[in-house]
Structures are given as C-alpha cells and as structure tokens.
Amino acid sequence: MNKSNFFKLAVMMFLQYMLFAVWWSQFAAYLENMQIAQIALIMSSMAIGSMAAPLVGMFADRYIASEKLLAALNLLVAGFLFLATRQTGFAGLMTTITLAMLCYMPTWSLTSSIAMTHISTEQFPKIRLFGTFGWIASALFSLTAGFAFSVDKFDGTVLPLYCGAVTALVTALFNLFLPKTPPTGSKSDKYSIVDILGLRVISTLKNSNFNRFVLISALAVIPFVLYQSYVSMFLSNQGFEYITVTMNIGQLAELFFLFITTAIIVKFGFKNALLFGLLAMFVRYLSFTLGIVADQQWLYYIAIVPHGLIFGLFFVAGQVYTDKLVSKEFRAQAQGFLAFALWGVACLIGTLVNGWLINILKTGDATNWTLLFLIAGALTLAAIALLLLFFKNPSKDDID
C-alpha cells in the first residue's frame, strides 16, 4: 500500500467523523434545552440526508472525481451548520440541519468508496479505524471548551455547532489533496429513478442473500438509532454533564474492535461477525435496563462500551460484504444504496418510532426509559433470530 495514500485516507476518515461527532452526539440534549418540541423530526434529518447517498454515489461513479465531490459537500456542510447556529426555532433548525445532513450523510459511503478504490477491502477496517480516532477526538472540544470559550458547559449549547462548522471547512480544504479518484462508469449510460435510488445494485447482483442481509440490517438499525440519536437525552436526564465524553467511551472500545474486524471476518465468516455485533447490541440494552432497575449508573458504561463491537462487526463488516459482491463500476452506488436503505429509510423509521415512543412513554417530564430499552432489546433479538434463520454465510464464489 502506498504510504502517502494511506496517510491521506486516514486523515480523511479522521476529519470526516470528527466534524459530525462534535455536534451530533449531544444534539438531542441541545434541542431539549432549546425547548424544541419536535425533536424527533429534527433528528430525522440524519435519515433524510442518507437518502441522498445513492444520487451522490451515481455522480461519483459517472461524472465527477470523488475527492472533488467530497470537498464540495463538506464546504456546504460548513455553511449550513454555521447558519444553524443562528436559528432558535423549529422551522429554522429543521431547514438548516436537514440541508447540512443532505450534504454530510452521503460522505459516509463516499469516503468508504474512495478508500476501497485505493486499498483492498480487507484493509478497509484499518482505514475506517481513523474515523473512530476522529470521533474520540471530538471529546477534546468539550473537555477544553472551558479554556477556549470561557464557559462552564459545552454539551447542550450552540458551541458544538460552531465547532462542527469550522471542522467541516478544514475537512473540505484537505479533501482537495486526496488521491485522485476519477469516475469509472460511463457518462453516456442512461439512468432512471432506479439508478438514482441505487436500486440498480439489487437488479445487477440478483443475490437473494444480499437482499435478506439488507432487510435484517434495516431492522437492526431501529434499535441502534435509539442509542445514536436519543441516549444523550437519557444521559442528560441522569445528570451527566460531559455527554460527548461519556458516549466516546464506546469509540475507545471501537479502536480495538475495528482493528481486529478483518481477522474476525476471515476466521469466523460474515454471518458470525454480524451475529457478534447484534449480540453486543442486545447486551447494551440489557445493561441500560438493569442499570435503571438497580439504580446502578456503572451499568450504563457497560451499555456504552459495546458500541465499537456493534459498529465494527455489524455495520463495517456489512460494508465490506457489500463491496465484495459488486464490480468496481458500481462501487460508489452500492455503498450509496446501503446508506440509503440503512441510514436513510431504516434510520428515518427508527428515529420517528423511537421519538414517538419517548413521547407516549413520558409522564410529565419523566420518560419511561426502562420500557423503551426493553423494546429496543426485543427488536434486537428479532434481528438475531432472522439472521440465524435466513442469512447464509456467503461462499467464496459469492464474493469473488
């Protein structure tokens, strides 16, 4: 592997995930502090943004160099996040955050496609590991905020949005120096709504096992979103001040798990890797539930730690599995379709369903988080059962 390219790709991942983690991890708590009633709708902007991933992937495959497209998207993210800092009501925040996410969320699949173009898919988890470093580094913003901004509190305020905007600007400038990743598809090919949604991947693969993988993964995203989008509210209600730092304990564990993801896939196969990730998510919600029932906050940390195992062995392994199935001309579209299905459609359903549950399980200002975590655990068990019953470990012929 070219050392210069490895360094550039590693920094790409580091910055791309740091600019998101610094403001999103605590964003629900910020909206609650702003007394915004429609929190679920604003948090659904992440899912809405993911739906643009196939369209961005199609442009990267056919029309424009991926690194230039990535730079343009991040520049727009910087602008929209800055505009979001000026908003105090639902309409303004919904508009600016949704526009920011329409530009940002496609970058997850785009950065994956760029990385997999220049390295082997087996080495991808090691590059993606630097995204986790970036996520962890976002905690430094809240830890140093008192010195940098002369404030007592960082999380739950507007300051993370400013930090996200500045980081996005720096990221956009760096993207211009990434390895050249020109489009590999034909500009003259006709395309339709099927292409725009990334559905051409399904018709091209004609792989029923892949379709089952997508459906099972979509079900798993629903309980996953409860943690990603709403646990900051739970931790805030429990009296945690450094929410980003607390949640980043999971990213610290992710450093280890992403480093060994390739070895686990090779030794145990894709199916078992996915299974281990889902089992870790079940442990998460069991620990949250027991922590509430027993009034033991240390159990919350047990719930947070498996984040790396969940993300590394379920979602990253799923990206690698997808890349193995498709030819290079569909690489960006395949990752875009996966983002559309999981972080778009499934994430939207999960965000709205979990937001609805939070509202109906609320008495006064108190939410019945115990029942909410039990429901999330039950959905995780359902995904585990479907995986065991219907997903087959792909053979060597399937992924060659």
N, C-alpha and C positions, 0 to 999 in steps of 0.2 A: 504494500500500500504506500502511495506517495505521502511522505511525512507532512509536506506542506498542505496537501489537500485534507489530510486527517485533522490537522490543527484548525484549518478554516471551517471544516464541517463541525468540529467540536465546539468552536466558539459560536457558530450559527445556532446550534441547539441550545447552548447555554443562554444566549441572549433572548432567543425566541420564547423560551419558557419562563425566564425571569420576568420579562416585561408583563406577562399575564399573571403570574403568581403574586406579584407585589400588590396588585389591587383586587383581583377576583376572590382570593381566599377569604377576605374579610368583607366582601361587598354586601352580602345579605345583612350583616350586622350594621353596616353603614346605612343601608336603606331603612332598616328598622329604626335607627337613631334619627333619621330624617323624617320619621313618621309617615313613610310612604305605605299606603295600604295595599297597593298592587305589586307586592314584592315578587310573587310567582311569575307575573307577566314580564317584569324586567329581567328576572333571572333566566327566563326562557330565551332571551336574546342569544345565549350561547348556542342553543339548539338551532335557532333560526339562522345564525351565522354559519353553522356547519352545513346547512343545506346548499350553500353556495360552493362547497368544496368540489363537486363534480364539474361545475362550469369552469372553475379556475383550473382544475386538472386538464380539462379539454383544451383550454387556451395554452397551457404549458406544453401539452403533447403536440399541438399543431402550429401555434402561431408565434409564441414569444419565448425567449430564453427564461428558464425557471428562476434563475437568480435575479434577473431584472424585474420579473413579475413580483417576486418576494419583496424586493426593495420598495416597489411602488405600494404594495399592500401595507407594509409596515409604516410607510410615511403617512398614509391615510389614517391608520390606527392612531398614530401620534396626534394628528389633528382632531380626530373625533373624541379622543379621551380628554384632550385639553378643553374642547367645547363642553364636555360632560361636567367638568369642574365648575362651570358657570351655571349649571342647572340646579334648581331646588324642588321642582315639581315632577309629577309622574310623566307628563307628556314630553317635557324636555329630556329627562333622563332616559325614557324609553326610546326616543328617537336617536339620540347621540350614542347610547350604548349599543343599540341594535346595529347602527351603521358601523361602529367600531368592530363589532363581532362579525359582521358580514365580511369585513376585510381580514380580521385576525384568524378566525377558526379554520379557513381553508389553508392557512400556513402550516398546520399540523401535518396534513397529508402532503403538502408541497415540500416541506423540509425533509420528510421521510423519503419522498421520491428523489429529491436531489441527492440525499445521502446514499440511497441504494443504487444510484447511477454510477457512483464513483467508488463504492466499496461492495463487497459481497454481502448478501442478505444475512449470512451467518454472523458477520461482523457488525451488523446494524445495531444490536443492543448496546454494544460498547460505545458507539457514537451517541445513541439516544441517552446514554448514561449522563452525558454532559448537560442534557436538558434538566435532569434531576439536580445536578450541581447548581444550575441556574435557579431552579425552584427553591432550593435551600438558601441560596444567596439572597433571595428576596427577603428572608427574615432579617437580614442585616439592616434593611431600611427601617423596620420598626424598632430594632434594638438601638440604632444610632439616631433616631428621629429627635430624641430629647436634646441632643447636642446640635444637630444640624438645623432644626427648625425651632428650637427653644420651646417645645411643647411637652406636656406631661403624658399625652396619649397620641398614638399614631393610628392604630387599627380602629375602624369605626368612624374615621374622619375623612375629609376630602383629600388629605395629603397623599394617600396611596394612588389616587388617580393622577395627580401631578407626576409622581414618580414613574408610573406606567407610561405616561405620555413622553417623558424625557427618554426613558429607556427604549421606547419604540423608535424614536428619532435616531438614536445611536445605532440601533439594530439595522435600520434601513440603510444608513450610510455604510455599515460594514458589509451588508449583503452585496454591494457592488463589487466586492473583491473576492467573492466566492468562485469556486471552479466553474468554468463555462459549462452550462447545461442546456444546449440548444434543443428545440423541439425535434422529436423523432418521427412524428406522424406526418401524413400528407395534408397540406393545406387545401387541396382540391377535393378531398373526400367530402361528400355531402353528410350533413348531420341533422338530427331531429331532436325532439324533446327527449327521446330515448338516450341520445348521446349526452344531452345537457344534464340529465339526471344521473348519468353514469350507468344506466341500465344495460348498455351495450356489453358491459363486462359479464353480466349474467348470461346473455344470449351467446356470447363468444365462448365462455367457459363450458356451458352446458354441464355443470357439475352439481348434482343434487346435494352432495355432501357439503359443498361450499354454501349453498342456499340454507341448509339446516344450521350451519355454523353462524350465518348472519342472523337468523331468527333467534337462536339461543342467546347470542351475544346481545341482541336488542332487548331481550327480556332481562338480561343481567344488568344492562345499563340503568334500568329503572331504579333498583335499589342503590346502585352505585351513585346516582345523581343526588340521592338524599344526603350522602356524605359530602360530595363535592360542592353542592350549592347551598345547603342549609345547615350543616353542622356548626358553622360559625355562629348562627343564631343560638343554637343549643349551648355552645361553649360560653357565649356572652351571657346567656341567662344563668349559667352556672358560676359566673363571676370571674371567668378567665379574662385577663387584660391583654396578654400577648397572644392573640388568636393565631396570627400567621406563624409565629414561632412554634406554638404548640402543635399546629397541624403539620409543620415541617418535620416533625419527628418521623412521620411516615415516609417523607422523602429521604431522610437519612438511611432508613432501612432499605429504601429502594436502590440506593447506591450499590448495596451488596447483591440484591436480587437481580438487578439488570445486568450486573457483571457476570452472573452465572446463568442467565436465561438461555444463552446459546447451548451451554453444556447440558442443561436440563432438557431442552428440546431434543438434542441429539440422543441423550441417554434414555429418556422416558417417552419421547414422541409428543406430537402436538396435542393429542387428546388429554394426556395426563398433565401436560403443562397447563392447559385450560382448566382442568379439574382442580389442580392445586390452587390456582388463582381464585376460583369460585369458593372453595373451602375456606380460604383465608377471608373472603368477604363475609361468609357466614359467621366465622369467629368474631369478626368486627362487630356485627350487630348483636351477637350473643353477649359480648363483653360490655357494650353500651347498656344493654338491658340489665345485666347483673349489676353494673355499676350504679344504676339508678335505684334498683330494688334494695341493694345492700348499703346504699349511701357511701360508696367507696370510690372516690374520684380516681384512684390509681388504676382502676379498671378501664377508665376512659383512654388512658395511654396504651393499654393493651389493644384497644379497638383501633387506635390511630396507627400503631406500628405496622400492621399488615398491609398498609397502603401500597408499599413497594412491591409486595408479593402479588397483590391483586393486579396492579397496573402492568408490572413486568411480565407475569406469567399468563395473564389473560389478554390484555389489550395489545401489548407489544408483540407477543407471540402470534396473535391474530393478524397483525400487520405483516409479519414475516411469512406466515402461511399464505396470505393473500398474494404477496409479491412472488412467491414461489409458483403460483398457479398461472400467472399471466405472462404474456410475451412483453418485450420491452416497450413496444409502441402503445401499450395500454397501461403502462406502469402508473403514471400520474392519475389517470382516470380510475384505475382500480382502487388506489388509495383514497381518491376523492369519493368514490361510491361507498367505500367502507365508512368514511367520515359522515357522508350523507345519511346512511342507514342508522349508524350507531349514535354519533354525536349530533345528528340532525333530528330525524324522525323519533328515534327512541328516547333521546335526551329531552326533546320537547314534551313527549308524553310523560316522561318521568318527572320533569320539572313541574308541569301543571298538576299531575296527580299528587305528587308529594306536597306541593303548595296547597292544594285543595284539602288534603288530609291534615296538614298543620292547622288550617283554619277550622275544620269541623271538629278537631280534637282539642280545641282551645276552649278553656273555661276562664273567662276574664282575661288576664294577661298570661295565664299559665297554659302551656301546651302539654298534652299527654305524650311525652316523648317515649315512654315505655312501650305503649301500644304501637307507636309509629315504628320503632326499631324492631318490634316483633313482626310487623307486617313486612318490613324490608328483609328480615331473616327468612320469612316464609317464601317470598319471591325468589330469594337466592337458592333455597332448597329446591324450588320448582325448576330453576335453570340447571341445577346439578343433575336432577333426575332426567331431564330432557337430554342433557349432554351424554349421560351414561347410556340412555336407551337408543338414541337416534344418530349421534355423531360417530363416524368411523375414523379411526386413526388413518390418515392418508398414507397410501403406499408410495414407494419410491417412484413408480411410474406416474402417479398423480401429480407429483410436484417437480418432476424433471423438466 
